[in-house]
Amino acid sequence: MLRFATLFLTWLSLSGPAMAQQADAPIQRLLQTHSDVLLESSRRTIGPAVDALANSGLPEAQVVLDKWQNKEMWVDEETGLFVYAEEIDRDTLRIYDFADGTEIGEVPDDAFDQLKPNSGIRGLIATALVQFQLSDPDPDTRRRALDAIERGAEESHLAALRVSLPNETDDTIRARKDRLERLLTIRYGETDAERITAIQSFGGDLSVDVRAALNPLLAVRVEAADALPDAPDIGRVLQPGSEALPRDEAYELLVGADLAKPRISREDQRNALVANISDGQVAGVQVATLDSQAARDMAYAALAEQGTVTAVATEAEVDDRLASHVFYERYIGAPPEVVAAAQLALQAIENKVHVNQAIDLGLDALSLASIYFLAAIGLAITFGVMGVINMAHGEFIMMGAYTGYVVQLFIPDYTLSIIVAIPLAFAVTFGAGVAMERLVIRWLYHRPLETLLATFGISIALQQLAKNIFGTQARPLTAPDWLDGSLVINDIVSISYIRIAIFVLALLFLALFLFVMNRTRLGLEVRAVTQNPRMAASMGINPDKINMLTFGFGSGIAGIAGVAIGLYAKVTSEMGSDYIVQSFMTVVVGGVGNIWGTLLGATMVGSLQKGIEWLNPSNTLAAQTYMILFIILFIQFRPKGIIALKGRAAEA
Amino acid sequence: MTDVSLPRREPFALRFPSVMVFVAILALFTVGVTILSEGFGIGVISTSFVKTLGKTLCLCLVALAMDLVWGYCGILSLGHMAFFGLGGYAIGMWLMYARTEIIVLESLAAAPLPPTPQEVSDGIASQIFGVVGASEFPPIWAFAHSLPLQLLAVVLVPGLLALVFGWLAFRSRVTGVYLSILTQAMTLALSLHLFQNDSGLRGNNGLSGLQNLPGQSDVSQDIVSLWFFWGSALALGLGYLLCAWIVSGKFGSVIRAIRDDEARVRFLGYPVEAFKLAIFTVTAVIAGIAGALYYPQAGIINPAELAPIASIYLAVWVAIGGRGRLYGAVIGAAFVSLVSTWFTGGQAPDINLGFYTISWVDWWTVLLGLSFVCVTLYAPKGIGGLVDILIDRKGPNRHGADLGPDQGALREQEADK
């Protein structure tokens, strides 16, 4: 059997290559012309061969480059003809003709050498291939080629792009090509004029890639000289000791340019002194007296005079050298005219970026405000309308969020589970609110401080209960898929759908609150009871029942807010206490007893926090600190909040 | 012309027997603990328990301050534990600086050159602030090298903060629950500030190693713990006398009147804001001193200790002990904090219900929260109310009117027996 196979293979090897390899096809001839270079396979010499193939205009050239790059190009040792092949097994090849892609036959690989281009050559081939891919009939290939250029652009891509541009048929790809062409012109354009034109064509474009193309043009090198040179490529003049050029850095620059004596660090100085201790003395100075910097400087200077160590600059000398030099930036990224154009373009872009950042910040603030509003609206009912301080309000939010989490355990479909969770959360916290009102709060009306403490007791009990049941780790409340992702308006302004949903929910709650309070029988009775319970009672309203329902309503809304906040943040037993102080602040700042006040309060608290975060982006803790301080001060000037109730309602 | 003689005022001790009883009990307790301690006595009480007792005395002192401001003046401040923490930070800075200085000097003494002041300071700074990635002293550590200045800070920092905050709050007539929320916000802002690494107080690492007295490394903790225990007992005794003196005179009457009807006191011509500000500031200072004694016994202070929840617990202690009576605050703080230590320390036996085991480490907080609700609802006088039953004291007959805004307020003189 084995023998038979060997025989068969021998037959193949004899008959195979003879089977109509087109030795005089144009592509084969071209390859033969560069045969030496191709076989030598060196990064330095291969250039002309790759270029010749790429620019040959032969349709087969792309196949050659492609196969070559993938190490599938082989050469017949005997005839020197090039073929491409697939390895069937370790010893056998199936070879194809480059000229028309026909299969020549299966042969043993003994007579063939594989061309193994190294990574450098493969890079060159890839670049050369780009121009073919850019004109490829398949739009996907063209798109991939553009993606590749966007990831790592090279100078040669520019020419390829320009060649392929006029023949592009697809409009969107054409637009991309045009844009890329201009971007590459900014970097690699041959004349300053065309680079400037390309720069100007991007006026006010917010994309990151434009800024990435422009910024290298403005690269600078800091230099020092006795006097400011009068050259067009000189940028800013820097003051040593300023933020842009720290004093030490400026002096290092002078030392590096041999314009000043080096300095020595304290540590090096100490080591030098230690190295020269002899008989308890350094250069005649007692070691024991070297306990101040001035003494050490003097000892070191003495050593330098002896020639033991190199002299270093004293502080006075440093100051003197710094003062006698001027420090400036020199543009090294591009010629001065291009730099000027790039500066103008970047300035325009910066301005637009700032405007867009402001819009983005506004959206952030708005979404934070909606979260605070959601957290506070239940409180606006129990505290604002009824005047009951409920420190367990945050725990109602937590209860709502955990309800959502439990629902998701039973209903795996996220959309459905959220739809179920919202009414269920309302029901659970409504029940909890009613129970709390019946058992505790109704005994404590008119004793607000006691209410505060009793509800605080409930709050810590509920929090610990949640910890005992659900553990201390955060539980996920997963948003449905259609809430994933974000609405991207441009590279700077974007907002996640979940924040939009929270905003919409906040608006819905506002509408619901207004409707219930102003348009329903319940709302009328609530207002009557809060304004004058005795009068309301004599009109046939049961104040006990109304109080119970109002408190339940406020708690229920907290539960729904809990589901929304849980989607946005993680569900933990402490999530309620994270919001409670801010919620009370929101209600107090806005003005107790007025829903519009709460809305304004939430907007103010949210935008303040975002605004402070923007000023000090590294530190959200500081933002919260300053926000609270601001609110404390704000209450000084408007103790009753932004919208103060007047008249009898204020006393109720 | 008959000779009108004013009734002779009885001595302080006779008018307020509870003060003398308290001081006597405190003295007996201190002597007792000393005799039973490991440091000087027969070693029945372990050193760690002496520390717990000493800390409890400090908590009693801050509860006393809370009672003064809340039980007597009606200001439910949720910021007194922040003042307590500030006092702790102030003393902690010195303890930490001085101890690190000794360590750094020792390590530098081995170097071939004597250290420069700059090297010493850099060494201390990198030791202390290495954990937050800084190596330079923030400006607020400018006085950390000096014990007297930091002791002054123990009093001044909480005092000034209370003065400024109180002035702002009282002058804009923020009262009742609004004031509580505002003080809570202040506490939150302070703790959030301290949580930042660049606050200069080591962020959430806090200050540690405070149990070691600088320069007293050869004195064992058995002895040091007793020193602090005595200090705490002395501070509590003096604090109690001070508070009793404050509430005994006209000043005390005015602040109780403010608690019961602020508007009426104002119409009578009293500068209500000044009285409230005075009591707020004095109690803040007392809280700061209590904190300065507490944290060297605890050994570590971090910003979580200043969180608003701590101040609310303080109110809980006072409410359980009984507002409006000084011994109530002490009883409440001692009782709740010791029971709390017992339950959360894992010493309390778990209850096996067959299907579920109640582990007190987990369920104690639930129990505390609920018992707190029950105290508020059913026993507004707190544990102190038991004393009234014991000595058969009844509330004053106010012809149906409330005893005070929160009904828990009852003072010895007001009761008609």
Interface residues (C-beta under 8 A of the other chain):
Chain A: R266 R270 L273 V274 I277 V287 A288 T289 L290 D291 S292 Q293 R296 I389 V440 W443 L444 R447 P448 L449 E450 L452 L453 A454 F456 G457 I458 S459 I460 A461 L462 Q463 Q464 L465 K467 N468 S577 V581 F584 M585 V588 N619 L621 A622 Q624 T625 I628 L629 I631 I632 L633 I635 Q636 F637 P639
Chain B: G74 L76 P112 L113 P114 P115 T116 P117 Q118 E119 F165 L168 A169 R171 S172 R173 V174 G176 V177 Y178 S180 I181 L182 Q184 A185 M186 L188 A189 L192 H193 F195 Q196 D198 P308 I309 I312 A315 V316 A319 D362 W363 T365 V366 L368 G369 L370 S371 F372 V373 T376 L377 P380 P405 D406 Q407
